[in-house]
Amino acid sequence: MDLTNWVIILAVALISLTFFCSRAPANWSIENRARRFTGTRLLVQAVLSFWAALLIIAHGLFELDFRAAHLSPTMLLAGALVLIVASGYWAVRGRELLKPRRRFSAS
């Protein structure tokens, strides 16, 4: 797959994410808008991180000549794993921020 296809996939993912997450009613407070903005930002970071990990795996492991490469396959997989873990963390945190806050909670 070309790098152009990878960039198009990233653009579609980011545009759809911002379309679905950035909608906020006009009567929301500044605090709720800030939560929504921060949650959307964290989800964008998660998409970018996951996309970079997939790009590393696809182009780094499957299309690379290891004799000419400076990194071993283990290092490439470790870097991709770190990006996937960060992506999962950011996705969970962003999803929590996009949920409406509870008004009354039994603590």
MARMAR-512517 format. One record per residue: x, y, z of N, C-alpha, C, O, CB in turn; residue number from 1; residue in three letters. Coordinates in steps of 0.001 Angstrom, whole numbers, m for minus. Each point is the difference from the previous one (the first is absolute). Glycine has a CB too. Layout:
MARMAR-512517
X | Y | Z | X | Y | Z | X | Y | Z | X | Y | Z | X | Y | Z | NUM | ALA
...
This chain:
MARMAR-512517
843 | m1168 | 0 | m843 | 1168 | 0 | 893 | 1237 | 0 | 981 | 66 | 741 | m2836 | m1308 | 474 | 1 | MET
1516 | 2198 | m2032 | 749 | 1249 | m112 | m111 | 837 | 1268 | m916 | m166 | 805 | 534 | 133 | m3267 | 2 | ASP
1337 | 928 | 2612 | m63 | 948 | 1114 | m1174 | 962 | m189 | m567 | 487 | 978 | 3069 | m662 | m668 | 3 | LEU
m2861 | 444 | m1549 | m1144 | 865 | m283 | m1283 | m609 | 558 | m834 | 713 | 558 | 1979 | 132 | m2630 | 4 | THR
m1305 | m2146 | 1925 | m1175 | m668 | 557 | m30 | 89 | 1519 | m1064 | 168 | 596 | 1064 | m1716 | m2547 | 5 | ASN
1172 | 1436 | 2578 | 85 | 120 | 1451 | m413 | 1398 | 457 | m698 | 144 | 1003 | 2533 | m1857 | m981 | 6 | TRP
m1409 | 2734 | m750 | m355 | 1376 | 363 | m1496 | 237 | m199 | m622 | 707 | 792 | 2935 | 67 | m1429 | 7 | VAL
m2892 | m1352 | m402 | m1440 | 142 | m234 | m787 | m687 | 1111 | m1006 | 535 | 466 | 1401 | m436 | m2952 | 8 | ILE
50 | m1272 | 2914 | m660 | m694 | 1106 | 66 | 846 | 1269 | m987 | 107 | 729 | 1569 | m2336 | m1757 | 9 | ILE
572 | 2827 | 1292 | 145 | 861 | 1174 | m926 | 1208 | m91 | m650 | 355 | 984 | 3030 | m1102 | m743 | 10 | LEU
m2447 | 1372 | m1393 | m850 | 1182 | m165 | m1474 | m347 | 206 | m727 | 747 | 656 | 2407 | 214 | m2254 | 11 | ALA
m2119 | m2076 | 1048 | m1399 | m403 | 170 | m302 | m298 | 1460 | m1057 | 376 | 506 | 1040 | m1306 | m2831 | 12 | VAL
935 | 257 | 3000 | m212 | m318 | 1417 | m63 | 1273 | 841 | m858 | 113 | 876 | 2041 | m2306 | m1198 | 13 | ALA
m297 | 3143 | 75 | 4 | 1234 | 785 | m1209 | 875 | m284 | m561 | 604 | 914 | 3032 | m698 | m900 | 14 | LEU
m2876 | 166 | m1280 | m1170 | 816 | m346 | m1263 | m584 | 611 | m823 | 738 | 539 | 1931 | m45 | m2676 | 15 | ILE
m1272 | m2009 | 2060 | m1200 | m603 | 585 | 7 | 123 | 1520 | m1050 | 209 | 608 | 935 | m1807 | m2535 | 16 | SER
1278 | 1472 | 2541 | 90 | 144 | 1450 | m364 | 1407 | 444 | m773 | 166 | 943 | 2537 | m1922 | m907 | 17 | LEU
m1231 | 2756 | m686 | m316 | 1366 | 400 | m1457 | 354 | m322 | m607 | 804 | 708 | 3012 | m175 | m1079 | 18 | THR
m2966 | m1215 | m678 | m1403 | 267 | m317 | m915 | m549 | 1085 | m941 | 680 | 411 | 1488 | m739 | m2852 | 19 | PHE
m291 | m1153 | 2909 | m878 | m611 | 987 | 261 | 480 | 1420 | m911 | m32 | 828 | 791 | m1931 | m2303 | 20 | PHE
1319 | 2400 | 1780 | 330 | 354 | 1382 | m71 | 1487 | 300 | m155 | 371 | 1163 | 1587 | m2345 | m1141 | 21 | CYS
m1328 | 2823 | m1000 | 94 | 1426 | 303 | m1342 | 710 | 33 | m51 | 1211 | 216 | 2272 | m1256 | m1248 | 22 | SER
m3297 | m678 | 823 | m1317 | 643 | 62 | m387 | 235 | 1455 | m2 | m926 | 811 | m686 | m174 | m2982 | 23 | ARG
369 | 2324 | 2485 | m420 | 345 | 1358 | m1165 | 981 | m83 | 29 | 928 | m808 | 2321 | m1301 | 1712 | 24 | ALA
m3374 | 176 | m78 | m1129 | 939 | m4 | 432 | 1407 | 398 | 997 | 178 | 700 | m2524 | m2073 | m153 | 25 | PRO
783 | 2871 | m989 | 359 | 1398 | 246 | m154 | 391 | 1459 | 649 | 942 | 455 | m1340 | m423 | m2771 | 26 | ALA
m154 | m1219 | 3057 | m239 | 403 | 1392 | 927 | m701 | 986 | m240 | 74 | 1205 | m2124 | 345 | m1814 | 27 | ASN
3395 | m1085 | 153 | 953 | m666 | 906 | 901 | 1037 | 658 | 288 | 1054 | m568 | m332 | m3141 | m856 | 28 | TRP
474 | 1761 | 2622 | 906 | 897 | 716 | 1412 | m133 | m575 | 298 | m912 | m772 | m1713 | 735 | 2874 | 29 | SER
2262 | 1106 | m1703 | 1383 | m20 | m471 | 723 | m1241 | 503 | 852 | m554 | m695 | m834 | 3059 | 645 | 30 | ILE
m359 | m2943 | 1262 | 628 | m1193 | 562 | m345 | m1251 | m807 | 869 | m833 | m256 | m951 | 1902 | 2517 | 31 | GLU
m1179 | m1203 | m2660 | m395 | m1157 | m810 | 627 | 49 | m1384 | 386 | m1033 | m546 | m2532 | 915 | 1807 | 32 | ASN
2249 | 1303 | m1825 | 661 | 126 | m1308 | 1484 | m353 | 103 | 555 | m614 | m912 | m2204 | 2400 | 256 | 33 | ARG
2290 | m1404 | 1758 | 1415 | m334 | 194 | 185 | m1503 | 148 | 954 | m563 | m536 | m576 | 2789 | 1621 | 34 | ALA
m1291 | m2887 | m355 | 61 | m1460 | 111 | m163 | m651 | m1370 | 725 | m938 | m334 | m1648 | 1075 | 2669 | 35 | ARG
m11 | 350 | m3114 | m246 | m548 | m1336 | 1222 | 208 | m896 | 389 | m906 | m737 | m2859 | 1354 | 998 | 36 | ARG
3073 | 734 | m201 | 1181 | 296 | m803 | 1178 | m885 | 418 | 713 | m523 | m856 | m1515 | 2893 | 567 | 37 | PHE
1008 | m2539 | 1595 | 1101 | m835 | 485 | m222 | m1459 | m372 | 945 | m689 | m384 | m570 | 2287 | 2276 | 38 | THR
m1612 | m2079 | m1784 | m297 | m1372 | m403 | 230 | m226 | m1478 | 522 | m1042 | m397 | m2175 | 921 | 2222 | 39 | GLY
1268 | 1087 | m2644 | 237 | m104 | m1442 | 1487 | 17 | m301 | 463 | m746 | m862 | m2651 | 1867 | 414 | 40 | THR
2946 | m277 | 1147 | 1445 | 49 | m213 | 662 | m1319 | 366 | 890 | m469 | m711 | m935 | 2919 | 1157 | 41 | ARG
m385 | m3052 | 661 | 565 | m1286 | 389 | m338 | m1099 | m1010 | 830 | m869 | m269 | m996 | 1576 | 2661 | 42 | LEU
m1030 | m674 | m2944 | m356 | m989 | m1018 | 788 | 216 | m1291 | 360 | m963 | m676 | m2648 | 803 | 1679 | 43 | LEU
2553 | 1410 | m1345 | 831 | 275 | m1179 | 1415 | m519 | 231 | 602 | m576 | m907 | m1992 | 2615 | 360 | 44 | VAL
1928 | m1841 | 1752 | 1319 | m549 | 320 | m9 | m1521 | m103 | 969 | m595 | m474 | m522 | 2549 | 1987 | 45 | GLN
m1533 | m2588 | m1074 | m98 | m1452 | m73 | m18 | m478 | m1448 | 654 | m987 | m340 | m1887 | 980 | 2518 | 46 | ALA
491 | 701 | m3026 | m55 | m377 | m1418 | 1371 | 170 | m646 | 447 | m873 | m744 | m2873 | 1550 | 637 | 47 | VAL
3096 | 437 | 384 | 1323 | 232 | m581 | 1014 | m1033 | 471 | 820 | m474 | m786 | m1345 | 2904 | 662 | 48 | LEU
471 | m2775 | 1394 | 927 | m984 | 541 | m249 | m1385 | m599 | 944 | m699 | m369 | m813 | 2028 | 2490 | 49 | SER
m1389 | m1717 | m2214 | m321 | m1309 | m571 | 372 | m59 | m1474 | 497 | m1020 | m479 | m2357 | 768 | 2131 | 50 | PHE
1618 | 1356 | m2378 | 362 | 60 | m1412 | 1510 | m117 | m178 | 469 | m702 | m896 | m2487 | 2122 | 447 | 51 | TRP
2772 | m737 | 1293 | 1462 | m81 | m82 | 494 | m1403 | 306 | 938 | m479 | m637 | m787 | 2880 | 1289 | 52 | ALA
m778 | m3070 | 327 | 399 | m1373 | 316 | m275 | m936 | m1171 | 834 | m841 | m333 | m1293 | 1282 | 2756 | 53 | ALA
m699 | m300 | m3046 | m308 | m834 | m1162 | 934 | 284 | m1165 | 383 | m912 | m732 | m2755 | 841 | 1465 | 54 | LEU
2734 | 1328 | m905 | 940 | 360 | m1060 | 1373 | m595 | 263 | 660 | m471 | m927 | m1930 | 2586 | 533 | 55 | LEU
1707 | m2099 | 1643 | 1285 | m601 | 353 | m23 | m1493 | m270 | 953 | m553 | m549 | m589 | 2313 | 2293 | 56 | ILE
m1448 | m2408 | m1362 | m85 | m1448 | m217 | m57 | m325 | m1481 | 706 | m898 | m459 | m1875 | 644 | 2648 | 57 | ILE
346 | 964 | m2944 | m179 | m319 | m1417 | 1241 | 328 | m826 | 464 | m829 | m783 | m2902 | 1255 | 1054 | 58 | ALA
2971 | 771 | m98 | 1144 | 400 | m815 | 1333 | m388 | 625 | 974 | m247 | m711 | m2338 | 2121 | m145 | 59 | HIS
1410 | m1929 | 2164 | 1257 | m315 | 660 | 326 | m1473 | 18 | 1165 | m378 | m127 | m1516 | 2356 | 1494 | 60 | GLY
m650 | m2813 | m1214 | 268 | m1427 | 109 | m172 | m750 | m1304 | 778 | m906 | m298 | m1493 | 1057 | 2630 | 61 | LEU
m282 | 206 | m3110 | m315 | m795 | m1176 | 651 | 491 | m1284 | 133 | m772 | m951 | m2245 | 247 | 2050 | 62 | PHE
2518 | 1779 | m1151 | 569 | 530 | m1233 | 1440 | 457 | 152 | 532 | 662 | m892 | m2802 | 19 | 252 | 63 | GLU
2901 | m1016 | 1733 | 1336 | 508 | 278 | 1032 | m1095 | m192 | m227 | m1149 | 381 | m725 | 2807 | 1230 | 64 | LEU
2072 | m1310 | m2196 | 1116 | m927 | m116 | 835 | 144 | 1264 | 608 | 1043 | 237 | m588 | m912 | m2795 | 65 | ASP
4 | m1190 | 3370 | 634 | 98 | 1306 | 1518 | 120 | m77 | 625 | 442 | 964 | m2507 | m1756 | m60 | 66 | PHE
2480 | 939 | m2007 | 1448 | 156 | m107 | 381 | 1469 | m138 | 1081 | 403 | 430 | m925 | m2670 | m1482 | 67 | ARG
m1027 | 3062 | 461 | 294 | 1419 | m186 | m591 | 863 | 1118 | 275 | 1197 | 71 | m215 | m1593 | m2535 | 68 | ALA
m865 | m204 | 3329 | m669 | 772 | 1061 | 917 | 159 | 1211 | 878 | m821 | 263 | m3117 | m23 | m1052 | 69 | ALA
2000 | 1912 | 1497 | 778 | 269 | 1205 | m690 | m542 | 1248 | 613 | m81 | 1064 | 317 | 2119 | m2165 | 70 | HIS
m2198 | m2408 | 974 | m756 | m506 | 1141 | m341 | m1468 | m212 | m261 | m444 | m1119 | m680 | 2738 | 1548 | 71 | LEU
950 | m3016 | 648 | m371 | m1411 | m79 | m1526 | m123 | 20 | m687 | 932 | 418 | 2850 | m1619 | 734 | 72 | SER
m2694 | m444 | m1595 | m1451 | m190 | 45 | m565 | 57 | 1422 | m1140 | 416 | 206 | 1346 | m1800 | m2260 | 73 | PRO
597 | 965 | 3025 | m447 | 61 | 1387 | m187 | 1444 | 452 | m961 | 320 | 700 | 2145 | m2478 | m239 | 74 | THR
m263 | 3025 | m862 | m129 | 1417 | 359 | m1224 | 630 | m669 | m693 | 813 | 611 | 3190 | m671 | m339 | 75 | MET
m2763 | m515 | m1524 | m1176 | 531 | m688 | m1283 | m461 | 676 | m930 | 788 | 171 | 2215 | m754 | m2315 | 76 | LEU
m1342 | m1307 | 2528 | m1184 | m505 | 689 | m165 | 643 | 1378 | m1122 | 284 | 421 | 1368 | m2446 | m1660 | 77 | LEU
857 | 2392 | 1937 | m82 | 642 | 1306 | m519 | 1434 | m130 | m821 | 435 | 807 | 2714 | m1878 | 10 | 78 | ALA
m1427 | 2165 | m1811 | m494 | 1359 | m231 | m1474 | 11 | m361 | m755 | 847 | 478 | 3030 | m185 | m1217 | 79 | GLY
m2691 | m1609 | m110 | m1411 | m84 | m372 | m858 | m377 | 1208 | m1112 | 507 | 150 | 1772 | m1154 | m2491 | 80 | ALA
m159 | m227 | 3193 | m740 | m396 | 1198 | m172 | 1175 | 956 | m1069 | 171 | 585 | 1954 | m2500 | m831 | 81 | LEU
147 | 3131 | 408 | m99 | 1179 | 862 | m1051 | 971 | m566 | m784 | 575 | 756 | 3224 | m842 | m61 | 82 | VAL
m2455 | 445 | m2001 | m989 | 886 | m609 | m1418 | m537 | 156 | m935 | 772 | 212 | 2667 | m34 | m1841 | 83 | LEU
m1899 | m2052 | 1527 | m1334 | m585 | 150 | m483 | 110 | 1447 | m1179 | 261 | 238 | 1667 | m1845 | m2131 | 84 | ILE
404 | 1388 | 2851 | m381 | 160 | 1411 | m382 | 1449 | 278 | m996 | 253 | 677 | 2533 | m2144 | m17 | 85 | VAL
m770 | 2835 | m1165 | m339 | 1423 | 184 | m1332 | 322 | m668 | m801 | 763 | 540 | 3249 | m176 | m447 | 86 | ALA
m2681 | m1162 | m1254 | m1264 | 223 | m700 | m1179 | m513 | 817 | m1022 | 677 | 107 | 2224 | m844 | m2294 | 87 | SER
m1068 | m997 | 2751 | m1074 | m543 | 831 | m266 | 851 | 1224 | m1155 | 235 | 356 | 1755 | m2492 | m1152 | 88 | GLY
460 | 2723 | 1445 | m154 | 854 | 1180 | m720 | 1299 | m360 | m936 | 409 | 688 | 3029 | m1397 | 295 | 89 | TYR
m1656 | 1624 | m2051 | m628 | 1259 | m408 | m1442 | m212 | m427 | m844 | 861 | 248 | 3073 | m6 | m958 | 90 | TRP
m2530 | m1973 | 78 | m1374 | m267 | m416 | m917 | m182 | 1205 | m1121 | 507 | 11 | 1984 | m1566 | m2106 | 91 | ALA
m392 | 341 | 3103 | m811 | m202 | 1200 | m218 | 1321 | 726 | m1123 | 306 | 402 | 2007 | m2646 | m190 | 92 | VAL
165 | 3118 | m40 | m126 | 1284 | 696 | m880 | 982 | m789 | m811 | 715 | 589 | 3086 | m1083 | 436 | 93 | ARG
m2119 | 402 | m2351 | m828 | 888 | m812 | m1461 | m391 | 28 | m878 | 862 | 31 | 2830 | m459 | m1480 | 94 | GLY
m2217 | m1700 | 1439 | m1384 | m475 | 53 | m643 | 359 | 1332 | m1181 | 345 | 42 | 1765 | m2222 | m1596 | 95 | ARG
176 | 1801 | 2639 | m532 | 392 | 1306 | m342 | 1486 | 38 | m994 | 392 | 611 | 2340 | m2210 | 455 | 96 | GLU
m533 | 2641 | m1712 | m277 | 1439 | m2 | m1186 | 357 | m884 | m656 | 1015 | 235 | 3068 | m606 | 188 | 97 | LEU
m2699 | m1215 | m1426 | m1127 | 299 | m878 | m1336 | m423 | 604 | m1050 | 472 | m436 | 2581 | m732 | m1503 | 98 | LEU
m1506 | m616 | 2927 | m1244 | m388 | 669 | m499 | 1170 | 836 | 794 | 773 | 536 | m86 | m3209 | m482 | 99 | LYS
m2032 | 2563 | 54 | m518 | 1074 | 854 | 329 | m285 | 1460 | 28 | m1147 | 446 | m1885 | 1593 | m2091 | 100 | PRO
2102 | 634 | 2366 | 324 | m136 | 1423 | m1249 | m373 | 767 | m1113 | 357 | m385 | 2973 | 1321 | 180 | 101 | ARG
m1664 | m2398 | 1294 | m1120 | m353 | 861 | m291 | 1172 | 934 | 916 | 600 | 563 | m323 | m3069 | m688 | 102 | ARG
m1823 | 2776 | 278 | m376 | 1115 | 872 | 112 | m368 | 1460 | 566 | 748 | 797 | m2089 | 76 | m2559 | 103 | ARG
986 | m1972 | 2112 | 34 | m461 | 1380 | 632 | m1379 | m1 | m449 | m891 | m721 | m1614 | 2245 | 1364 | 104 | PHE
3076 | m1532 | 140 | 641 | m1308 | 58 | 45 | m466 | 1447 | 241 | 780 | 921 | 1142 | m266 | m2978 | 105 | SER
m1618 | m1787 | 2226 | 62 | m590 | 1331 | 1416 | m464 | 253 | 421 | m1017 | m550 | m2839 | 307 | 446 | 106 | ALA
3158 | 1426 | 917 | 1387 | m348 | 262 | 140 | m714 | 1316 | 1108 | m371 | 386 | m379 | 2315 | m1716 | 107 | SER
